[in-house]
Amino acid sequence: MGFREHAARVRRILGIVLAVLLLGGVAAVLVTGGDKDTGTATKTVRGVIGSEKAEFFADPQVVKALAAKGFTVGTETSGSWDMEELPLGGYDFAFPSSKGPADELRAKARKQAKGKAASAPLRPFYSPLVVVAHSAAARVLADNGLATLGPRGTSGTLKMDAYLAAARADRTWQQLKGSAGHAELSGTLFITSTDPVASNSGALYLAAASYVADGGRVTGDEAAVNRTAPLMRKLVQVQGAQQSGSDAPFRDFISGVGNPLVLVYESQVASQLLAGRPMGDLVVLYPDTTVNSDHTLVPLTENGRKLGELLATEPELRRLAVRHGFRPQGAASEFTTATDGHTEYLNQTLTGVRQAPVPTSEVLHEMALRARDQGGHA
């Protein structure tokens, strides 16, 4: 075979090999990159969230599930009402713990966009407010008609009318029968909550308390704020310094320090249970009048909107949200199925619990300011 014939044959072989490699490369692109939802993360989004959702977004399985859908999510925590004071330009989404601060954030985003329509908020999951108590405190409350306990003594109901009457009268633990011998039960009886000016759970506590205190009427104007302001001030000011997020008070309670009664989200308790963490002497009291906290994502960019839709609809992310104690919107069975082994602590169907309507964000903010004795007007 001459040199030219040999060279031509080599070129043909190389051409075939290159063609095969090229086709293989195209196939590889189709398999690994044709569907971004199943590839590595390609969109980095940044958001500000309530502290009670920090563990959810930090969960490696949540990170993996989001990456499978093309997202890397970076978060910072803030009190829900404090979010309004942040410069929103650097965020793709804001994720406060209820509709009130979400409405304010959306209005601010629209104003910064010079009237351009902003995407509607999304509410992928929610959680009712509950009170966690140490067992001795829960028994004393029950013995004095302020609560009822279930057969195991690990859950029950807080009677809001009776509790607010005790708050009005400045009752102390020592005035309650059965408190003797419990050194930790001393001083004024009160529930620890977060700062209502900064934090959603603290503000919703006032919403529920004012509704009960005003005879089952939602606070709607300045006259209604005035009627309940003295009691709301007592509920807040007896606590002294307050946290701006719900995560720290719950951690303090679990570690055995602080007040024996703390207002938290049910999701924080359910997350402990589902993770198999020790519960100690924790008792869950569902107020007979409470408020559901609708965790509401406000999209600030298109990628923020897509993330919110994923959290609301993607089955794996919904499953992981339940594992962190949240109740998915419109899918009660997902929560009840996951928590079937923990009904000694959780009221899965919220039986006997009344939902208080929440005032407008303007009125609620005024209530919070008055409770903190910062003046203002409705």
C-alpha positions as CSV (number, residue, x, y, z in Angstrom):
1,M,0.0,0.0,0.0
2,G,1.4,3.4,-1.0
3,F,1.8,6.4,1.3
4,R,-1.2,8.3,-0.1
5,E,-3.5,5.2,0.2
6,H,-2.4,4.6,3.7
7,A,-2.9,8.3,4.7
8,A,-6.4,8.3,3.2
9,R,-7.3,5.1,5.1
10,V,-6.1,6.7,8.4
11,R,-8.1,9.8,7.7
12,R,-11.3,7.7,7.1
13,I,-10.7,5.8,10.3
14,L,-10.1,9.0,12.3
15,G,-13.2,10.5,10.7
16,I,-15.3,7.5,11.9
17,V,-13.8,7.7,15.3
18,L,-14.5,11.5,15.6
19,A,-18.0,11.0,14.4
20,V,-18.7,8.4,17.0
21,L,-17.2,10.6,19.7
22,L,-19.2,13.6,18.5
23,L,-22.4,11.5,18.6
24,G,-21.5,10.3,22.0
25,G,-20.9,13.8,23.1
26,V,-24.3,15.0,21.8
27,A,-26.0,12.0,23.6
28,A,-24.2,12.9,26.8
29,V,-25.5,16.5,26.5
30,L,-29.0,15.3,26.0
31,V,-28.8,13.0,29.0
32,T,-27.1,15.4,31.5
33,G,-28.1,18.8,30.2
34,G,-31.2,18.6,28.2
35,D,-33.4,19.0,31.3
36,K,-32.1,21.5,33.7
37,D,-34.5,20.4,36.4
38,T,-32.5,17.2,36.8
39,G,-29.0,18.6,36.4
40,T,-26.8,20.5,38.7
41,A,-27.9,23.8,40.1
42,T,-27.7,26.7,37.6
43,K,-29.6,29.5,39.2
44,T,-28.5,31.1,42.5
45,V,-31.2,32.9,44.4
46,R,-30.9,34.9,47.6
47,G,-33.7,35.6,50.1
48,V,-34.5,36.8,53.5
49,I,-36.5,34.4,55.7
50,G,-38.0,34.1,59.2
51,S,-35.6,32.3,61.6
52,E,-38.1,29.4,62.0
53,K,-37.4,28.3,58.4
54,A,-33.6,28.4,58.7
55,E,-33.2,24.7,59.5
56,F,-35.4,23.8,56.5
57,F,-33.3,25.7,54.0
58,A,-30.0,24.5,55.6
59,D,-31.2,20.8,55.4
60,P,-28.8,18.9,53.0
61,Q,-31.8,17.0,51.6
62,V,-33.5,20.3,50.8
63,V,-30.3,21.7,49.3
64,K,-30.1,18.6,47.1
65,A,-33.8,18.7,46.1
66,L,-33.5,22.3,45.1
67,A,-30.2,21.7,43.2
68,A,-32.0,18.9,41.3
69,K,-34.5,21.6,40.1
70,G,-31.7,24.0,39.1
71,F,-31.5,26.2,42.2
72,T,-28.9,27.2,44.8
73,V,-30.6,29.2,47.6
74,G,-28.8,31.5,50.0
75,T,-30.7,32.9,52.9
76,E,-30.4,35.4,55.7
77,T,-32.8,35.5,58.7
78,S,-34.8,38.5,60.0
79,G,-37.9,39.2,62.1
80,S,-40.8,39.2,59.7
81,W,-41.8,42.8,60.3
82,D,-38.2,43.9,60.3
83,M,-37.9,42.7,56.7
84,E,-39.7,45.9,55.6
85,E,-36.7,47.9,56.7
86,L,-34.2,46.0,54.5
87,P,-33.1,47.1,51.1
88,L,-34.9,44.6,48.8
89,G,-32.7,45.2,45.8
90,G,-30.3,42.4,46.6
91,Y,-32.9,39.7,47.2
92,D,-34.8,37.4,44.9
93,F,-37.5,36.7,47.5
94,A,-38.6,37.5,51.0
95,F,-40.2,34.8,53.1
96,P,-41.9,36.2,56.2
97,S,-44.2,34.1,58.4
98,S,-47.6,35.5,57.6
99,K,-49.7,37.5,55.1
100,G,-49.4,40.9,57.0
101,P,-45.7,41.5,56.5
102,A,-45.8,39.9,53.1
103,D,-48.4,42.5,51.9
104,E,-46.2,45.3,53.2
105,L,-43.2,43.8,51.4
106,R,-45.1,43.4,48.1
107,A,-46.2,47.0,48.3
108,K,-42.7,48.2,48.9
109,A,-41.4,46.1,46.0
110,R,-44.1,47.5,43.7
111,K,-43.2,51.0,44.8
112,Q,-39.5,50.5,44.1
113,A,-40.5,49.1,40.7
114,K,-42.3,52.3,40.0
115,G,-45.8,50.7,39.8
116,K,-44.8,47.7,37.8
117,A,-47.0,44.7,38.8
118,A,-45.2,42.3,41.2
119,S,-45.9,38.6,41.3
120,A,-48.5,37.5,43.7
121,P,-47.2,36.0,47.0
122,L,-47.2,32.3,47.4
123,R,-48.2,30.4,50.6
124,P,-46.6,26.9,50.4
125,F,-47.2,25.9,54.0
126,Y,-48.5,27.1,57.4
127,S,-48.3,26.5,61.1
128,P,-50.5,27.3,64.1
129,L,-49.2,29.1,67.1
130,V,-48.9,27.0,70.2
131,V,-47.5,27.4,73.8
132,V,-44.9,25.0,75.0
133,A,-44.8,24.4,78.8
134,H,-42.7,22.4,81.2
135,S,-44.8,19.6,82.7
136,A,-45.0,21.1,86.2
137,A,-46.2,24.4,84.8
138,A,-48.8,22.7,82.6
139,R,-50.1,20.7,85.6
140,V,-50.4,23.8,87.7
141,L,-52.3,25.6,84.9
142,A,-54.7,22.6,84.6
143,D,-55.2,22.4,88.3
144,N,-56.2,26.1,88.4
145,G,-58.6,26.0,85.4
146,L,-56.3,27.7,82.9
147,A,-55.7,24.6,80.8
148,T,-56.8,21.1,80.2
149,L,-54.4,18.2,79.6
150,G,-54.8,15.0,77.6
151,P,-54.5,11.5,79.2
152,R,-50.7,11.4,78.8
153,G,-50.1,14.9,80.0
154,T,-47.9,15.8,77.0
155,S,-50.5,18.0,75.2
156,G,-53.6,19.9,76.0
157,T,-55.5,23.2,75.5
158,L,-54.8,26.6,77.0
159,K,-58.0,28.4,77.9
160,M,-57.4,31.9,76.6
161,D,-60.2,33.6,78.5
162,A,-58.9,32.3,81.8
163,Y,-55.3,33.1,81.0
164,L,-56.1,36.7,80.0
165,A,-58.1,37.1,83.2
166,A,-55.1,36.0,85.1
167,A,-52.9,38.5,83.2
168,R,-55.3,41.3,83.9
169,A,-55.2,40.5,87.6
170,D,-51.3,40.3,87.6
171,R,-51.6,36.8,89.1
172,T,-48.3,35.2,90.1
173,W,-47.4,31.5,90.0
174,Q,-47.3,31.5,93.8
175,Q,-51.0,32.4,93.9
176,L,-51.8,29.2,92.0
177,K,-52.4,26.0,93.9
178,G,-49.9,23.3,93.4
179,S,-47.0,25.7,92.6
180,A,-45.3,25.2,96.0
181,G,-42.2,23.1,95.7
182,H,-41.5,24.2,92.1
183,A,-38.8,26.9,92.5
184,E,-38.9,27.7,88.8
185,L,-42.6,28.7,89.1
186,S,-42.3,32.1,90.6
187,G,-43.1,35.7,89.8
188,T,-45.8,36.9,87.4
189,L,-47.6,34.4,85.2
190,F,-46.9,35.2,81.6
191,I,-46.1,33.6,78.2
192,T,-42.8,34.5,76.5
193,S,-43.4,35.8,73.0
194,T,-41.2,37.5,70.4
195,D,-41.1,41.3,69.9
196,P,-44.5,42.1,68.1
197,V,-43.0,45.2,66.4
198,A,-40.3,43.0,64.7
199,S,-41.6,39.5,64.7
200,N,-44.6,37.8,63.2
201,S,-45.3,35.3,66.0
202,G,-45.3,38.1,68.6
203,A,-47.7,40.2,66.5
204,L,-50.1,37.3,65.9
205,Y,-50.1,36.6,69.6
206,L,-51.6,40.0,70.1
207,A,-54.1,39.3,67.3
208,A,-55.4,36.2,69.0
209,A,-55.4,37.8,72.5
210,S,-57.1,41.0,71.4
211,Y,-59.8,39.0,69.6
212,V,-60.6,37.0,72.8
213,A,-60.3,40.1,75.1
214,D,-62.7,42.1,72.9
215,G,-65.5,39.5,73.0
216,G,-64.7,37.7,69.8
217,R,-64.3,40.8,67.6
218,V,-61.4,41.4,65.3
219,T,-59.7,44.7,66.0
220,G,-60.6,47.0,63.1
221,D,-60.2,50.6,64.2
222,E,-58.6,53.0,66.7
223,A,-61.4,52.5,69.2
224,A,-60.9,48.8,69.2
225,V,-57.1,49.2,69.6
226,N,-57.8,51.5,72.6
227,R,-60.1,49.0,74.3
228,T,-57.5,46.3,74.4
229,A,-54.3,48.3,74.5
230,P,-53.9,48.2,78.4
231,L,-54.1,44.4,78.4
232,M,-51.8,44.0,75.3
233,R,-49.3,46.3,77.0
234,K,-49.3,44.0,80.1
235,L,-48.8,40.9,78.0
236,V,-45.7,42.4,76.4
237,Q,-44.1,44.6,79.0
238,V,-44.1,41.9,81.7
239,Q,-41.6,40.0,79.6
240,G,-38.9,42.6,79.6
241,A,-36.4,42.2,76.6
242,Q,-37.9,40.2,73.7
243,Q,-36.2,38.3,70.9
244,S,-36.9,39.3,67.3
245,G,-37.2,35.7,66.1
246,S,-38.9,32.6,67.4
247,D,-36.0,30.3,67.0
248,A,-33.9,31.5,70.0
249,P,-36.8,31.4,72.6
250,F,-37.6,27.8,71.5
251,R,-34.0,26.7,71.8
252,D,-33.8,28.3,75.2
253,F,-36.9,26.4,76.3
254,I,-35.5,23.1,75.0
255,S,-32.2,23.7,76.8
256,G,-34.1,24.3,80.1
257,V,-33.6,28.0,80.6
258,G,-36.0,30.9,80.5
259,N,-39.7,31.2,81.2
260,P,-41.7,28.0,81.7
261,L,-44.3,29.1,79.1
262,V,-43.2,30.1,75.5
263,L,-45.2,30.9,72.4
264,V,-43.8,29.0,69.4
265,Y,-44.9,27.6,66.0
266,E,-46.2,24.1,66.0
267,S,-43.7,23.4,63.3
268,Q,-40.9,23.8,65.7
269,V,-42.3,21.1,68.0
270,A,-43.2,18.8,65.1
271,S,-39.7,19.1,63.7
272,Q,-38.2,18.0,67.0
273,L,-40.5,15.0,67.1
274,L,-39.9,14.0,63.5
275,A,-36.2,14.3,63.9
276,G,-36.3,12.0,66.9
277,R,-34.8,14.5,69.3
278,P,-35.5,14.2,73.0
279,M,-38.6,16.2,74.1
280,G,-37.8,16.2,77.9
281,D,-40.7,17.3,79.9
282,L,-42.2,19.5,77.1
283,V,-46.0,19.8,77.0
284,V,-47.8,21.3,73.9
285,L,-50.7,23.6,74.8
286,Y,-52.9,24.6,71.8
287,P,-54.6,27.9,72.7
288,D,-58.4,27.4,72.3
289,T,-58.2,30.6,70.2
290,T,-55.1,30.9,68.1
291,V,-53.9,32.1,64.7
292,N,-52.4,30.1,61.8
293,S,-49.2,31.6,60.5
294,D,-49.3,31.3,56.7
295,H,-45.6,31.3,55.7
296,T,-45.8,33.6,52.6
297,L,-43.1,33.9,50.0
298,V,-42.9,37.3,48.2
299,P,-41.2,37.0,44.8
300,L,-38.9,39.9,44.0
301,T,-37.5,38.4,40.8
302,E,-38.7,35.8,38.3
303,N,-36.3,33.2,39.8
304,G,-37.8,34.0,43.2
305,R,-41.3,33.3,41.8
306,K,-40.1,30.0,40.4
307,L,-38.6,29.0,43.7
308,G,-41.9,29.8,45.5
309,E,-43.8,27.6,43.0
310,L,-41.4,24.7,43.5
311,L,-41.9,24.9,47.3
312,A,-45.7,24.8,46.8
313,T,-45.9,22.1,44.2
314,E,-42.8,19.9,44.1
315,P,-43.6,16.6,46.0
316,E,-40.1,16.1,47.4
317,L,-39.9,19.6,48.7
318,R,-43.4,19.3,50.2
319,R,-42.3,16.1,51.9
320,L,-39.3,17.8,53.4
321,A,-41.3,20.8,54.5
322,V,-43.5,18.3,56.5
323,R,-40.4,16.7,58.0
324,H,-39.6,20.2,59.3
325,G,-43.0,20.4,60.9
326,F,-44.9,22.6,58.4
327,R,-48.4,21.8,57.2
328,P,-48.6,22.1,53.4
329,Q,-51.4,24.3,52.1
330,G,-54.4,22.3,50.8
331,A,-52.9,18.9,51.8
332,A,-53.7,18.1,55.4
333,S,-53.3,14.4,54.9
334,E,-49.6,14.8,54.1
335,F,-49.0,16.3,57.6
336,T,-51.3,13.8,59.5
337,T,-49.7,10.8,57.8
338,A,-46.2,12.0,58.6
339,T,-47.0,12.7,62.3
340,D,-49.2,9.7,63.0
341,G,-46.7,8.4,65.5
342,H,-46.7,11.6,67.5
343,T,-50.4,12.3,68.4
344,E,-49.6,12.3,72.1
345,Y,-48.1,15.8,71.4
346,L,-49.8,17.1,68.3
347,N,-53.4,18.0,67.6
348,Q,-53.3,16.9,64.0
349,T,-56.8,18.1,63.1
350,L,-56.8,21.2,65.4
351,T,-59.9,19.9,67.1
352,G,-61.4,22.4,69.6
353,V,-59.1,25.2,68.3
354,R,-60.8,28.4,67.0
355,Q,-59.0,30.5,64.4
356,A,-59.0,34.2,65.2
357,P,-59.2,36.6,62.2
358,V,-56.1,38.8,61.9
359,P,-56.4,42.6,61.7
360,T,-55.0,44.5,58.7
361,S,-51.3,44.9,58.8
362,E,-51.7,48.6,59.6
363,V,-53.9,47.9,62.6
364,L,-51.7,45.0,63.8
365,H,-48.6,47.2,63.6
366,E,-50.4,49.9,65.6
367,M,-51.4,47.3,68.2
368,A,-47.7,46.2,68.5
369,L,-46.5,49.8,68.9
370,R,-49.0,50.5,71.6
371,A,-48.2,47.2,73.4
372,R,-44.5,48.3,73.4
373,D,-45.7,51.8,74.5
374,Q,-44.2,53.5,71.5
375,G,-47.2,55.6,70.7
376,G,-48.5,55.9,67.1
377,H,-52.1,56.0,65.9
378,A,-54.3,53.6,64.0
